[in-house]
Each structure stands twice: as structure tokens, then as C-alpha cells.
Amino acid sequence: MNQQRQHCLAAGLVCSLALSTGVAVAQTAAPAQPVAPKTVATAQPVAPKTVAPAQPAAAAAGSAGAASPEVLGTAGSSTAGAGSPAAASSEAPPEMVPVWVPNRETPPGAPALAQPEPRQKASPNGVAPLARWPLPVAPAAQQEPVESEPPRVYVYRFALAGEALTTWQSSSRYDILSDTRAPILPGLSAAVRIAELPSKLRIDAELGANFESTTSPGESNRALTADGLSATPNAKLSAAHYWAGLRASRPLIPWVAPHVRLWGGLADQTVEVQFRNQTDALYTQRNLLPFGALGAGFSVSSPARYVAGLSLLAEGGYRLMSDVDLQPKWESSDNRITRTGPSLGDLSRSGPYLRVALALTF
């Protein structure tokens, strides 16, 4: 029984001590008072501040779920509250700007609290720091537009060309001298511009030469059988065609120009015939044959942006040439004896032609 009494007395003593301690703490703690929302005054240099959440007072701890105000405090403030004697100092506390911040647990329908307004914090030495928002930037000095120079355009006045010329031979006598009636004559030509009219009409002077060489073996030569010859000959024709002309052109677009050309010249033609029954004799005949031609065509040129360019020319027309009586002769080595061979007939060299040339212009 004595032990039970002692235990009861000890428990009562502990309860009385706990009750007296709670009353003392409640008397010393300052009750939290609500602070009305306040707008931020004009920014002034203040000491650096840190955000310290305010501790709720013991007297207001019973209401759960209510909005809890939070106050911006200084870095040196204690968690005991502003009313604690330990927070007092001989130096005046820096200005505090209370701002109401809504609690996440604010029930629906509660009045909206004031939102914090942005303010500029002062640096520790009392000098306002630079603004964080973008500063006005002076517009860059406008540069005057630089006009690009147009590409240089060259005017070509000279041309050197390699060409191919073919003329359709309508005479059957040509079969004695060649196995084809449309031989291809390679050649060279040169041109120079002599006039350019305001209407963009250009006139060029041209000089050129084409070379011809054909052979006809006796086995394929049947042109002489109608004349009653006992044997067919082996024949060869060689000729050089020298010519000059004028070409007038007018470009439709910068790289295409149609033209008309009038040209003519002289052909130095040599025919050699060797009959089978006279293998030791070579009958020859040389003639100078004038000719003239008229043609039309077009040229396609590369852009005139370089010192030299290329031009492709195509032309068609008709060429007229004098006829020749083929009657070759044989002469001895000492030129004392001359022998005339049988007549092979009249050879006509006139006919339509086609000319293609590739020129280097500069």
C-alpha cells in the first residue's frame, strides 16, 4: 500500500509540473496578429533579406486548414517570432514588406489574397544592382546597300570554226568517182564582225576551205557499161573548195540567232582514172570550177560572260557549180606524147547542201 501511494504521489507531481510549464509558455508566447495586405512602397535600398516562414502562434494552432500568412523576414530573424525579447537589438530592424501568399490548402470560395509585386533587391553595399529586365539597345547603324555590279557581258567579234559540209550529188556521172553521192567534206573557217546595226542586225565576213577526196573501185563502178566500154576503170577525185561569204544574223534571244548566208568560191578539182586494160597509163584531168551558194540556218551560243565562248551552227541551202566534161588525158614522162581517153560524160556538181560547224568565239 505504501508503494502504491508513493506511485500516485509521483504521478500527480509530474502532472502538476507539466501543467505549470505549459501555462508559463503560453503566457510568455506572443499571440500572432493578422497583418492586413500591404502594397509595396517605392523601392529603397535595404539590407539583403532572406525569406523566412513565420511560425504560427500556439493560440491559433487549433484551426486546421485555414489560410496561413507568410512574412518576408531578414536573415538574422529568429523563429521565435517578432515579439520575442531575444529578437530585440540596439539596431533598428530593416524594413519588412509583408505579402500575403495564398496557401495551397485554401478552401474553394475563399477571397483571393494579394499577390506579391516584383521589387528590386538591394546589393549588400547599398547600391542598387542592374535591372534584370532587358535594357533598351540603341538600333544598329544602318549600312548603305551595296549595289552589286551586273555580270560583265563580252562582245565576240571573231570566230574560228571546224565544220563538215555535205552536198547531194544528183548526177549519175558522180558514181564513176565515188561510191556515195553524199560525201562529207571537212573544213575550216574564220569569221569577223564588220558591222552591227542599231536593229541588232549583225554582219560577219567569212573565209573558209573544204576538202574532198573520193575513190571508186572498178568492181562497184557500173556507170560506164552503158557506154560500151570494154573495161571499167578505177577512179579517184580530189578537190579543194575555197570560199568567202557574208552572214547576216539577228538574235531572237541572247543565245539563239537565225542567219542568212551568201557565199561562193572556186573549187580546184582533179580526176584520176586508170583503165584495167591500160594499167600502165593514168589519165588525169584538172579543172577550176567556180560555185556559189545561198543558205539559211541558226546558231546557238554560250552566254557571253567569259573571254571566249562556244557556238554551234547549222545551215542548209543550195549550191550551184559549173559542169565539167570528164575526158581525162594521158601524157608521157617527157610530155612528147599525149593520149586522150574516152569521154566519161558531163559531171554536174550542183545540189542541196547541209553544213554543221562548231566555232570558238572571242
Summary of the structure (lengths in Angstrom):
residues: 362
radius of gyration: 59.7
end to end distance: 138.4
largest distance: 185.3
contacts: 881
relative contact order: 0.11
helix: 12%
strand: 36%
